[in-house]
């Protein structure tokens, strides 16, 4: 059986969906799994033994230039020549649903599965599916991904299975400079200081206080020039902080796999720690904690604001009110495990 999974973006969403792969392969060892993803995020999928082919698109670029639309359509139609038995849209957006429809091609035996209308972010997406799966939109994000990817194949993945998962992010030939930043004497703590919204970012000065109090080797990662500037300022405030060079996703996976702890905002690199079975603290403000699984080593700290998962408030800056001592205490407990 050949299946195609459509999960185009974003980094954290892709990580949360990838957990299902090991259970799909255990259920159907001979199944072929191809994954269609935005090319910017393809590297997070690489080297995963449960993925047969990673097929990239560049649909995000069409937001700023429509010139490439025909090339992208041609590319997706070419992928349809793989004659998939089942295409699963795990995203629930119109662009992912249309991508899934194109992937099914002219093969009348090919079926498309996705969330039903009440379960989808964009309800019209469900019009493209042959098999529709119901799951509350405000349910745990990881459970939703596991449900759509397993139920479409006629089996279920339990919460206990997810809690007992094997690490599923893989890397090879990472940047050798990483070893020069890792301490042999102190705990290596990765700090993730950026995200897509400013209101999701924990204050830089509070990250500095955390680094100072923990007295370990704190390594800051960054993804754009604004984050880099903030990271460099933080390094001037504490000799416990080192700013890393910009890392690609392969080297980022390697860094997190070697870290003793990751502390970060609700964003993709933070969720990678969960995918690698590494200790982590995710700091939440305007987004719901139902995006993650809390485990013995993966903890969350949430501001006091009430979040409506159906309508997130980008003006909710309550994350700034979280006492850094709460994070410091939690970090010390995790480092002591």
Number of C-alpha atoms within 10 A of each C-alpha: 10 16 22 29 23 25 25 28 19 15 22 19 20 24 26 23 22 25 24 25 19 20 22 21 16 11 16 12 11 11 16 16 21 21 21 24 24 20 16 16 16 20 18 21 24 18 15 17 13 21 20 16 15 18 18 19 19 16 20 13 13 12 7 7 10 10 10 12 14 10 12 17 15 12 16 22 18 13 20 19 13 15 19 23 16 24 30 29 32 26 26 23 21 19 15 23 27 16 23 29 23 18 28 28 20 13 13 9 11 18 20 24 26 32 31 20 19 15 20 22 16 16 15 15 22 26 15 18 21 13 16 19 21 16 19 14 16 14 13 16 20 21 23 23 23 24 23 25 28 20 17 20 16 8 13 18 19 14 13 8 13 17 13 10 16 13 16 21 24 18 19 11 8 16 14 9 11 16 11 7 16 18 14 9 8 12 17 22 28 27 27 27 25 27 20 11 12 13 20 25 24 26 18 16 14 17 23 22 16 23 24 18 15 17 14 18 24 32 23 24 23 23 15 10 9 10 17 20 13 18 26 16 15 23 19 12 14 15 15 19 25 20 20 17 13 14 16 13 20 20 20 20 23 19 24 25 22 17 21 17 24 27 25 25 25 30 23 20 26 25 27 26 28 27 23 20 20 19 24 31 26 23 25 26 28 26 24 19 20 14 21 20 19 16 13 10 18 20 20 20 19 18 19 13 16 14 16 12 16 9 8 12 15 13 11 18 17 19 23 17 14 19 12 20 13 11 21 19 13 17 22 13 11 18 15 7 8
